[in-house]
């Protein structure tokens, strides 16, 4: 089985993690024949408190997580200290060296930029952090109007709900567009806001 890991941390934006989790878990649990498993991990493997107070317990610590073929780094206010946390940035760089696919939601792309993963690449983030993304690395081709940007081995998405779109894109990419449509129908995701 191939492992896709969602990173959890104090201050993670709830929907950044839970939106993609729901898409990816619906896919992997309903279609194990596709050969993927989704899991969660945090630095210590313990409980984290998300941005709006929801609590999560990661399935793994960074140290005991299975080898990951894809990493999803959510955003949220908890990413701000990570931009200066050399241990976290080095862990991200180590994942980059071993995982074939790195993905992010919202300000998770800021962490990737601080770690040097987005140099000379197109990328996006939450609309309120586009300028900070540019400041972190002027070589990034910032895409303010894209819901997600797929640059091969790195995929970034815009803020919060855009992570659901990006996760469906991952299902289409890692399995098939038909599978992604099945998952979208299963979770009854119909992105037409009422207001």
C-alpha positions in Angstrom: 0.0 0.0 0.0 1.1 3.6 -0.7 0.7 6.0 2.2 -0.5 9.6 2.0 0.1 11.5 5.2 -1.8 14.6 6.4 0.3 16.7 8.8 -1.4 17.9 12.0 -0.1 20.6 14.4 -1.3 23.1 16.9 -3.1 25.8 15.1 -3.9 23.8 12.0 -7.0 25.1 10.2 -9.6 22.5 10.7 -11.1 22.3 7.2 -7.6 22.4 5.7 -7.0 18.9 7.2 -10.6 17.5 7.5 -11.7 18.5 4.0 -8.9 16.6 2.2 -9.2 13.8 4.8 -12.8 13.3 4.0 -12.1 13.1 0.3 -9.1 10.9 0.6 -10.5 8.6 3.2 -13.7 8.1 1.2 -11.5 7.2 -1.7 -9.1 4.9 0.1 -11.6 3.1 2.3 -14.2 2.6 -0.5 -11.6 1.6 -3.1 -8.7 -0.2 -1.4 -8.0 -1.8 -4.8 -6.4 1.5 -5.8 -3.6 0.7 -3.4 -3.6 3.9 -1.2 -4.0 4.5 2.5 -4.4 7.9 4.1 -3.1 8.6 7.6 -2.3 11.5 10.0 0.9 12.4 11.7 2.2 15.1 14.0 5.6 15.8 15.5 5.0 13.8 18.6 2.0 11.8 17.6 0.0 13.2 20.4 -3.0 15.5 20.6 -3.1 18.8 18.8 -5.5 21.7 19.1 -6.6 23.2 15.8 -7.2 26.9 15.1 -10.8 27.0 16.2 -10.4 24.6 19.1 -11.1 21.2 17.6 -8.7 18.5 18.9 -7.1 15.8 16.9 -5.0 12.9 17.8 -2.5 11.9 15.1 -2.2 8.2 14.1 1.6 8.6 14.0 4.5 10.7 15.1 7.0 12.0 12.6 9.4 9.3 13.8 7.1 6.3 13.6 5.1 7.2 10.5 5.3 4.8 7.6 7.3 5.9 4.5 5.1 8.4 2.7 4.5 8.5 -1.0 2.6 11.7 -0.6 2.5 14.4 2.1 -0.3 16.9 2.6 0.7 20.0 4.7 -2.4 22.0 5.8 -2.3 25.7 6.7 -3.6 27.7 9.6 -2.2 30.2 12.1 0.0 27.3 13.4 2.1 27.6 10.2 3.6 31.0 11.3 6.0 29.6 13.9 6.9 26.8 11.5 8.4 29.3 9.1 11.2 29.8 11.7 11.3 26.3 13.1 14.4 24.7 11.6 13.5 21.3 12.9 10.1 21.4 11.2 11.6 22.8 8.0 14.3 20.1 7.9 11.6 17.5 8.4 9.7 19.0 5.4 13.0 18.9 3.4 13.6 15.3 4.4 10.1 14.4 3.2 10.8 16.1 -0.1 13.8 13.9 -0.6 11.8 10.7 0.0 8.2 11.4 -0.9 7.4 11.6 -4.7 4.5 14.0 -4.1 4.3 17.0 -1.7 1.0 18.8 -1.4 -0.3 21.7 0.7 -3.5 23.5 1.5 -3.8 27.2 2.3 -0.7 28.6 4.2 0.9 25.2 4.2 2.6 26.5 1.0 4.3 29.2 3.2 6.0 26.3 5.0 7.1 24.8 1.7 8.4 28.2 0.6 10.4 28.7 3.8 11.8 25.2 3.3 12.9 26.0 -0.2 10.5 23.6 -2.0 8.8 26.3 -4.1 11.8 28.0 -5.6 11.2 28.8 -9.3 7.8 27.1 -9.3 4.2 28.2 -9.7 2.2 28.0 -6.4 -0.7 29.5 -4.6 -2.0 30.0 -1.0 -4.8 31.6 0.9 -5.6 35.0 -0.7 -4.7 36.8 2.5 -1.1 35.3 2.4 -0.2 35.8 -1.3 2.1 38.7 -0.5 3.8 36.8 2.3 4.4 33.9 -0.2 6.1 36.4 -2.5 8.2 37.8 0.3 9.4 34.3 1.4 10.7 33.6 -2.1 10.6 36.1 -4.9 11.3 33.3 -7.5 7.9 31.8 -6.9 5.4 32.3 -9.7 2.4 33.2 -7.4 -0.9 32.2 -8.9 -3.6 34.3 -7.1 -6.6 33.1 -9.1 -6.0 29.4 -9.0 -7.8 27.0 -6.7 -4.8 24.7 -6.9 -1.6 24.5 -8.8 -0.2 21.2 -9.9 3.5 21.4 -10.8 4.3 17.7 -11.0 5.8 16.7 -7.8 4.5 19.6 -5.8 0.8 20.6 -5.6 -0.4 23.7 -3.7 -3.9 24.9 -3.1 -5.6 28.1 -2.1 -7.3 28.6 1.2 -9.4 26.3 3.3 -12.2 24.9 1.1 -9.8 24.8 -1.9 -8.2 21.8 -0.2 -11.3 19.7 -1.1 -10.9 20.6 -4.8 -7.2 19.8 -4.6 -7.9 16.4 -2.9 -10.3 15.5 -5.6 -7.7 16.4 -8.1 -5.3 14.1 -6.3 -7.8 11.2 -6.6 -8.1 11.9 -10.3 -4.4 12.0 -10.7 -3.5 9.0 -8.5 -6.4 6.9 -9.6 -8.7 8.2 -12.4 -11.1 11.1 -13.1 -14.0 8.5 -12.9 -12.8 7.6 -9.4 -12.7 11.2 -8.4 -16.3 11.7 -9.7 -17.4 8.7 -7.7 -15.8 10.1 -4.5 -17.3 13.6 -5.2 -20.7 12.0 -5.5 -20.2 9.9 -2.4 -19.4 12.9 -0.2 -22.1 14.9 -2.0 -19.8 17.8 -2.8 -21.4 20.2 -5.2 -19.4 23.5 -5.1 -22.1 26.0 -5.7 -22.3 28.3 -2.7 -25.7 29.5 -1.7 -24.6 33.1 -1.2 
